[in-house]
Amino acid sequence: MDLREELEGRVKKLENFIEDKGFGSKQLKKAKKVQRSINAVVLLGSLITLAGVTIWILNRD
């Protein structure tokens, strides 16, 4: 079991190295930033929409 954990750790380190220094690493970092921004915009838009619908429901007579 210990050997397996050690190998998994080494593979994870290698994967992280490739992610940081490999081909396309700059594009990957840019894509992650864009994805975070899109997620934030979608969350904010959803909250605003939910608040608007709630206000509309409470104020309609």
Phi, psi and omega in degrees: 000322182294320179296320180297316179296321179295317179295319178298321177297318180294319179296318179297318177298318179296317178298317179296320178298314180297320179297321182280324188242353187280183178297134177080010182294324178294318179293324178296317179296318178296318180296322178295319178297315180297317180297319177298318180296317179297317179299319179296318180295317179296317178298313180297316178298320178295317179296318179295318178297315179299317178296318179297316178296319179298315179296318180298317180294319181290331185262351179282142182246000000 
